[in-house]
Amino acid sequence: MLLLCLKSISRKEVHYGIYATMEQVNAAGDLCAICQEKMHAPVLLRCKHIFCEECVSEWFERERTCPLCRALVKPAELRTFGDGSTSLIFQLF
């Protein structure tokens, strides 16, 4: 149990996508569209594009969109309430 806790603490969280599987990386061509090199720690965004974690992290410091399709990329833990019927703010009235 302690070993699992230590692994989860030491593992770096990806807040804007998930780590891609080898099958997904091979299907995408194994080259990062940003650095044009073999992918290191590939991250799959919600729009299904895959990039090196370091490259896409640097990109997200300037833009919050996918470098290829320009789709808006929101952090994974961010909840959105698009219909306006609820909010994250506690209301007293």
Backbone as a chain_set.jsonl record, in Angstrom:
{"seq": "MLLLCLKSISRKEVHYGIYATMEQVNAAGDLCAICQEKMHAPVLLRCKHIFCEECVSEWFERERTCPLCRALVKPAELRTFGDGSTSLIFQLF", "coords": {"N": [[0.821, -1.188, 0.0], [1.907, 1.252, 0.817], [3.859, 1.545, -1.13], [2.311, 1.939, -3.451], [1.168, 4.406, -2.819], [3.44, 6.058, -2.766], [4.22, 5.864, -5.451], [2.055, 7.129, -6.724], [2.299, 9.709, -5.737], [4.777, 10.494, -6.722], [4.391, 10.392, -9.461], [3.947, 12.359, -12.301], [1.321, 14.549, -12.949], [-0.908, 14.915, -15.687], [-2.678, 17.51, -16.851], [-4.173, 18.268, -19.037], [-4.848, 16.321, -20.787], [-4.414, 12.818, -21.566], [-1.943, 10.26, -21.033], [-0.696, 8.839, -23.964], [-1.199, 5.631, -25.485], [1.021, 3.052, -26.707], [0.001, 1.987, -29.086], [-1.65, 4.066, -29.991], [0.279, 6.03, -30.405], [1.874, 4.846, -32.401], [-0.032, 4.704, -34.448], [-0.347, 7.389, -34.96], [2.052, 8.074, -36.047], [4.401, 8.458, -34.622], [5.948, 10.768, -34.555], [6.411, 13.945, -33.229], [4.409, 16.715, -33.87], [5.19, 19.234, -33.193], [7.978, 19.413, -32.394], [9.067, 17.793, -34.314], [10.396, 15.389, -33.873], [11.042, 12.07, -32.542], [8.499, 11.002, -30.333], [8.454, 11.835, -26.886], [7.251, 10.835, -23.845], [4.407, 10.847, -24.736], [1.378, 12.718, -25.084], [-2.076, 12.518, -25.259], [-4.477, 14.59, -26.5], [-7.838, 15.906, -26.004], [-8.889, 16.312, -28.515], [-7.82, 14.306, -29.949], [-5.242, 14.511, -30.975], [-1.719, 13.938, -30.762], [1.145, 14.751, -28.867], [4.537, 15.458, -27.753], [4.974, 15.54, -24.254], [6.506, 17.601, -23.069], [6.774, 19.425, -25.205], [4.082, 20.173, -25.782], [3.363, 21.218, -23.33], [4.95, 23.486, -23.186], [3.853, 24.855, -25.357], [1.275, 25.335, -24.33], [1.807, 27.297, -22.49], [1.634, 29.615, -23.865], [-0.635, 29.439, -25.553], [-3.974, 28.102, -25.325], [-4.93, 26.129, -26.971], [-5.175, 23.389, -29.321], [-2.203, 22.643, -31.057], [-2.441, 21.787, -33.723], [-5.224, 21.601, -34.705], [-6.422, 23.732, -33.497], [-8.388, 23.498, -31.577], [-10.076, 24.28, -28.545], [-8.443, 23.662, -25.54], [-9.082, 22.45, -22.469], [-8.225, 22.244, -18.995], [-8.158, 18.968, -17.557], [-9.366, 18.552, -15.048], [-11.093, 20.649, -14.787], [-14.343, 21.619, -14.405], [-17.105, 22.249, -16.45], [-20.018, 24.13, -16.832], [-22.037, 24.4, -19.066], [-24.709, 24.957, -19.764], [-25.694, 26.887, -18.114], [-27.414, 26.441, -16.014], [-26.411, 25.656, -13.587], [-23.748, 26.423, -11.286], [-20.323, 26.821, -10.182], [-20.122, 28.384, -7.987], [-21.16, 28.946, -4.715], [-24.481, 29.644, -3.857], [-26.555, 31.86, -2.076], [-29.179, 32.701, -2.258]], "CA": [[0.0, 0.0, 0.0], [2.804, 2.397, 0.885], [4.51, 1.644, -2.43], [1.34, 2.552, -4.367], [1.049, 5.819, -2.457], [4.649, 6.74, -3.218], [4.17, 5.95, -6.91], [1.074, 8.13, -7.134], [2.817, 11.03, -5.394], [5.907, 10.826, -7.587], [3.965, 10.462, -10.855], [3.569, 13.696, -12.754], [-0.038, 14.615, -13.459], [-1.155, 15.626, -16.936], [-3.962, 18.148, -16.603], [-4.845, 18.675, -20.267], [-5.052, 15.135, -21.609], [-3.959, 11.578, -20.949], [-0.788, 9.699, -21.709], [-1.094, 8.012, -25.098], [-0.688, 4.259, -25.518], [1.937, 2.796, -27.826], [-0.799, 1.794, -30.288], [-2.062, 5.384, -30.441], [1.478, 6.72, -30.895], [2.235, 4.235, -33.682], [-1.035, 5.097, -35.44], [-0.138, 8.81, -35.271], [3.294, 8.226, -36.785], [5.516, 8.517, -33.671], [6.683, 12.028, -34.646], [5.717, 15.085, -32.639], [4.185, 17.771, -34.861], [5.806, 20.482, -32.731], [9.445, 19.366, -32.476], [9.411, 16.96, -35.463], [11.262, 14.302, -33.427], [10.351, 10.94, -31.918], [7.774, 11.483, -29.165], [8.874, 11.494, -25.534], [6.094, 10.992, -22.951], [3.334, 11.38, -25.576], [0.12, 13.089, -24.45], [-3.23, 12.536, -26.155], [-5.436, 15.642, -26.158], [-9.243, 15.537, -26.243], [-9.151, 16.365, -29.954], [-7.17, 13.089, -30.462], [-3.887, 14.76, -31.474], [-0.702, 13.49, -29.806], [2.374, 15.54, -28.863], [5.427, 15.259, -26.61], [4.479, 16.271, -23.089], [7.289, 18.821, -22.905], [6.434, 20.351, -26.297], [2.721, 20.699, -25.641], [3.355, 22.044, -22.118], [5.518, 24.778, -23.588], [2.844, 25.489, -26.212], [0.173, 25.79, -23.488], [2.187, 28.505, -21.764], [1.228, 30.745, -24.713], [-1.949, 29.2, -26.14], [-4.741, 27.013, -24.725], [-5.557, 25.429, -28.082], [-4.364, 22.348, -29.939], [-1.318, 23.219, -32.075], [-2.829, 21.396, -35.087], [-6.585, 21.933, -35.129], [-6.81, 24.939, -32.76], [-9.511, 23.243, -30.673], [-9.834, 24.752, -27.192], [-8.041, 22.586, -24.632], [-9.323, 22.826, -21.083], [-7.651, 21.286, -18.05], [-9.016, 17.806, -17.357], [-10.116, 18.629, -13.802], [-11.976, 21.799, -14.823], [-15.721, 21.302, -14.75], [-17.798, 23.341, -17.118], [-21.461, 24.058, -16.757], [-22.336, 25.175, -20.261], [-26.091, 25.348, -19.971], [-26.02, 28.019, -17.248], [-28.365, 26.091, -14.967], [-25.686, 25.486, -12.333], [-22.463, 27.096, -11.256], [-19.417, 26.354, -9.143], [-20.193, 29.327, -6.874], [-22.246, 28.703, -3.768], [-25.446, 30.727, -3.909], [-27.349, 31.955, -0.858], [-30.575, 33.009, -2.521]], "C": [[0.874, 1.264, 0.0], [3.49, 2.627, -0.461], [3.581, 2.307, -3.461], [1.171, 4.038, -4.085], [2.254, 6.611, -2.948], [4.682, 6.89, -4.727], [3.21, 7.038, -7.368], [1.544, 9.544, -6.817], [3.915, 11.442, -6.362], [5.52, 10.96, -9.055], [3.486, 11.858, -11.19], [2.171, 13.644, -13.37], [-0.083, 15.378, -14.783], [-2.564, 16.187, -16.827], [-4.738, 18.47, -17.873], [-5.067, 17.512, -21.222], [-4.625, 13.904, -20.84], [-2.711, 11.11, -21.69], [-1.269, 8.731, -22.785], [-0.486, 6.615, -24.976], [0.251, 4.106, -26.711], [1.185, 2.605, -29.136], [-1.238, 3.141, -30.869], [-0.886, 6.158, -31.038], [1.888, 6.171, -32.255], [1.259, 4.62, -34.784], [-0.847, 6.553, -35.869], [1.173, 9.06, -35.997], [4.532, 8.371, -35.935], [6.406, 9.744, -33.831], [5.822, 13.144, -34.075], [5.595, 16.174, -33.7], [4.829, 19.093, -34.453], [7.314, 20.446, -32.933], [9.957, 18.537, -33.647], [10.423, 15.864, -35.116], [10.41, 13.188, -32.851], [9.738, 11.409, -30.6], [8.358, 10.943, -27.863], [7.71, 11.815, -24.607], [4.909, 11.566, -23.725], [2.032, 11.587, -24.812], [-0.958, 13.178, -25.516], [-4.209, 13.599, -25.665], [-6.846, 15.165, -26.457], [-9.609, 15.545, -27.718], [-8.483, 15.205, -30.691], [-5.826, 13.336, -31.128], [-2.89, 14.434, -30.371], [0.567, 14.314, -29.991], [3.252, 15.101, -27.701], [4.883, 16.092, -25.448], [5.207, 17.607, -22.913], [6.921, 19.868, -23.965], [5.064, 20.984, -26.093], [2.598, 21.535, -24.367], [3.892, 23.435, -22.414], [4.529, 25.553, -24.452], [1.722, 26.083, -25.361], [0.541, 26.97, -22.599], [1.769, 29.754, -22.539], [-0.211, 30.627, -25.193], [-2.655, 28.082, -25.373], [-5.541, 26.276, -25.799], [-4.623, 24.334, -28.572], [-3.478, 22.986, -31.011], [-1.72, 22.876, -33.511], [-4.199, 21.908, -35.496], [-7.156, 23.17, -34.438], [-8.059, 24.755, -31.9], [-9.127, 23.708, -29.275], [-9.527, 23.564, -26.29], [-8.191, 23.097, -23.217], [-8.643, 21.814, -20.177], [-8.648, 20.182, -17.74], [-9.878, 17.927, -16.106], [-11.102, 19.79, -13.771], [-13.371, 21.364, -15.256], [-16.351, 22.507, -15.414], [-19.29, 23.086, -17.05], [-22.002, 24.942, -17.866], [-23.764, 25.638, -20.406], [-26.524, 26.501, -19.074], [-26.967, 27.69, -16.118], [-27.698, 25.902, -13.607], [-24.371, 26.248, -12.41], [-21.6, 26.489, -10.17], [-19.462, 27.241, -7.901], [-21.4, 29.006, -6.001], [-23.182, 29.904, -3.757], [-26.312, 30.69, -2.659], [-28.823, 32.19, -1.127], [-31.17, 32.106, -3.561]], "O": [[0.603, 2.217, -0.73], [3.678, 3.769, -0.88], [4.024, 3.142, -4.25], [1.046, 4.838, -5.012], [2.105, 7.709, -3.484], [5.12, 7.92, -5.239], [3.515, 7.786, -8.296], [1.222, 10.48, -7.548], [3.981, 12.599, -6.777], [6.252, 11.583, -9.823], [2.713, 12.46, -10.445], [1.885, 12.792, -14.21], [0.625, 16.369, -14.964], [-3.532, 15.434, -16.721], [-5.883, 18.913, -17.78], [-5.447, 17.73, -22.373], [-4.49, 13.937, -19.616], [-2.459, 11.513, -22.826], [-2.147, 7.904, -22.54], [0.605, 6.446, -24.431], [0.263, 4.943, -27.614], [1.671, 3.015, -30.191], [-1.204, 3.34, -32.083], [-1.032, 6.851, -32.044], [2.213, 6.937, -33.162], [1.664, 4.84, -35.925], [-1.151, 6.91, -37.006], [1.386, 10.156, -36.515], [5.636, 8.406, -36.48], [7.515, 9.766, -33.296], [4.643, 13.264, -34.407], [6.58, 16.514, -34.356], [4.994, 19.981, -35.289], [7.877, 21.339, -33.567], [11.15, 18.567, -33.949], [11.217, 15.458, -35.965], [9.199, 13.341, -32.69], [10.381, 12.131, -29.837], [8.706, 9.767, -27.753], [7.233, 12.95, -24.585], [4.447, 12.662, -23.408], [1.631, 10.751, -24.002], [-0.78, 13.83, -26.545], [-4.711, 13.517, -24.544], [-7.029, 14.13, -27.097], [-10.542, 14.854, -28.128], [-8.564, 15.122, -31.917], [-5.31, 12.438, -31.793], [-3.176, 14.627, -29.19], [1.012, 14.548, -31.115], [2.778, 14.448, -26.772], [4.395, 17.206, -25.642], [4.576, 18.627, -22.638], [6.774, 21.051, -23.655], [4.913, 22.199, -26.219], [1.803, 22.473, -24.33], [3.349, 24.436, -21.946], [4.384, 26.766, -24.3], [1.264, 27.195, -25.624], [-0.346, 27.586, -22.007], [1.573, 30.819, -21.953], [-0.931, 31.625, -25.234], [-1.991, 27.201, -24.825], [-6.675, 25.856, -25.57], [-3.428, 24.346, -28.278], [-3.965, 23.797, -31.8], [-1.367, 23.613, -34.432], [-4.331, 22.576, -36.521], [-8.26, 23.605, -34.765], [-8.715, 25.73, -31.534], [-7.979, 23.549, -28.862], [-10.263, 22.577, -26.279], [-7.523, 24.047, -22.808], [-8.499, 20.649, -20.548], [-9.852, 20.431, -17.667], [-11.013, 17.451, -16.099], [-11.875, 19.908, -12.821], [-13.553, 20.811, -16.341], [-16.15, 23.645, -14.989], [-19.751, 21.954, -17.195], [-22.379, 26.091, -17.633], [-24.022, 26.618, -21.104], [-27.615, 27.041, -19.254], [-27.303, 28.573, -15.328], [-28.369, 25.983, -12.578], [-23.946, 26.663, -13.488], [-22.087, 25.729, -9.333], [-18.895, 26.883, -6.869], [-22.513, 28.821, -6.494], [-22.734, 31.046, -3.659], [-26.751, 29.623, -2.231], [-29.647, 31.89, -0.264], [-32.347, 32.24, -3.895]]}, "num_chains": 1, "name": "protein.A"}
